Amino acid sequence: MKLLCCGDSLVNGFPFPRSFSFPSIIADETGIEVRNIGINGITAADAAYYLKTKIGNHRSSYFDAVLISCGSNDFMLGMSGPGDVCSDVETMCALSAECGIRQIYICSPPLTNPEQASGFWMPGVPYEKVNEDLKTYAGLLKNLVSGFRHAPNADITFIDIQKAYQDYGRYHDGVHPTKAGYRFIAETIIRKLTIL
């Protein structure tokens, strides 16, 4: 099995070596071949473009599944609203299905810890507003799964990392998980994988 993980720094495993990222942990724990194309700082639109460059030439279904997790940067930078970001994710789902990928996972990003993030990540960001956008976005992603009509042959699964991580709540800098937090996210995803 080959799983492609696409998204931002939460996929990349920032600020730790990539071996601590949740895609690496998924590979270690399941034996699945995992390709991590997470990039620090990218928006959902950037992720959609990058995903296209990675799977556009693999029309023969090189990857069995794709996992998409992005959006936090859009809200922290004030670049896009929840609806726009969800539309970018929908584009990524359609592209994946068009390229023959039949199993698609979309993940809601964790909320931020506003007090910690203001001191250790980026000061001046309205993190409470960011969290409201993240909550709205999670709801839109959940609805996207039930209403997605672009790829009737694709199976799309929503993984609510946001809800699971809210109770766990351990952050390196108020935005990114601790090493243990990335493991927690990996374990949450593994429980939802249908390609095992």
N, C-alpha and C positions, 0 to 999 in steps of 0.2 A: 504494500500500500504506500502511496505517495501523497503527502499532505503539504500543501503550500499555505504558509501563514503570511498574510499581508497586513500592513498597518504602520503605526507610528512607533514611538519609543517604548510604549508598553509591550509591543511585540518584540522589539529589538532587545529588550531587557535592560535598558538604561537604569542606573549608571554603572551596571556591573558588566563583566565579560559576558559575551553572548551565551556561554555555557550555562549561565544562571537564568536565562530567559525561559519563559514557559514553553515555547516551541522545543527548545533543547530538552527540557525535562520530559515533555510528552514523548519525544523520540526515545529517551533513555528508559522510560517506564513501560512503553508499549512495544518497542521494536519497529514502529512505523518509521518509514523514511520521511523526514520532515525538512522542508526547505523554508528557511526564515528570511523573508525579504522586508522585515520591519526597518523603517528609517526614522531616526530621531527628527522631530520637529515638523514632519509633513502633515498637511491637511488631508481631508478625505478626497478632495479633488486630485491632489498630488498622488495619493494612494491608488486612485482609479487609473490614472495615467500610467503609473509604474506597473500596476498589475497587468495592464494591456501589453506593455512591452515584454513582460515575462511569460505570459501564456498565449499571446497572439499567434505565435508560430507553432504552438503545440496543438494543432487541430486533431491529432490522433489520441487525445486524452492521456497525455503523459502523466498528468496529475489525477489522482482518484478523487481528491477532495480539496477544497480551499476553505480557509478560515480567515475572516475579515474582522479586524478590530481597529477602529480609528474614530476620530471626531473630537477628542479632547482639545487638540490644538486649535481647531476652528473656533471653539467657544472661548478659550483663554485669550486668543488673539483678536476676538471679536470679528472674525472674517466671514462667518456663515451662521445661519440659524439652524435649529434642529431639522426643519423640513428640508433645507438645502443639503445638509449632510446626509440625511436619510436617502435623498434622491441620488447622491453619489454612490451610496452603498447599493442601492437598487441597480444602478448602472454596472457596478462590479459583479453583482449576482447574474445579471443578464449576460455580461461578457463571459463569465465563467461557464455558464450553461451553453452558450454559443460555441465555446471552445471544447465542449464535450465533457466538462466536469459535472458530474451528476450529484455530488454531495457537497452542499455549501453550508458553512456554519457562520453565523454573524453574532458577534459578541457586543454587549453593552459595556463601555468603559466604566471603571470604578469612579465613584465620586471623588472629589478632592477633600482634603482636610484644610479648610480655609486658614485657620490660625497657623498651622505648621507651614503651609505653602507660602503664606505672606512673608514668613521669616526666612525660609530656606530655599524657595524656588524663585518666583518672580513677585516682587512687591508691586502694589498698585493694581493688581488684577482683581476684579470683583468676583471672588471665588464663590460667594453665595449665589450670584447670578449664573456663574458657570455651572454650579450644581443643579440649579433649576433647569438649565438647558439640557444637561446630561440626563436628568430624569425624564424630561419631555421626549428627548431623543430615544431613550430606552423604550418608551411606550410606542413610539413610531416604528422602531425596529421590530418589536413584537407583532405589531399590526401588519408590517410588511410581509412577514412570514405567512400569515394567513391569507393575505390578499395578493400575493405575487402571482402574476399570470403570464409573464414573459417566457417562462421555461417550464412547460407542463411536465417535462421528463426529469426535472431536477428536484431533489429533495432538500429543502432549506430548513435548517434548525436554528432556533434562537437560543443562545446561551446567556443567561442573565448574570454576568459577572458582577455587575453593579450591585444587585441585591445581595449576592453571596458575600461580596467583599465589604459591604457596609457593616455587617456584623463582625467581620474579621478585623478590619480597620487598622492595619499596620502599614505605615508609610515611611519611606526613606527620607522624603523631602516634602510631604504633603500632597504630592501628585503621583510619584512613582512608588511602587511597592518595595518592601524590603526583599532580601533574598528569600526569606521564608514566605513572603507574600506572593512572589512569583511561583513558588511551589504550590501554594494554596490555589492560585488561579489554574495552574496546570492540572491539578487534581480535580478541580471543578469541571474543567473541559473534558478530561478523560472520561468522567462519569457520563458525559453526554454523547461521546463519540459512537457513531453507529458503524464505523468502518473497521472496528476491531474484530 
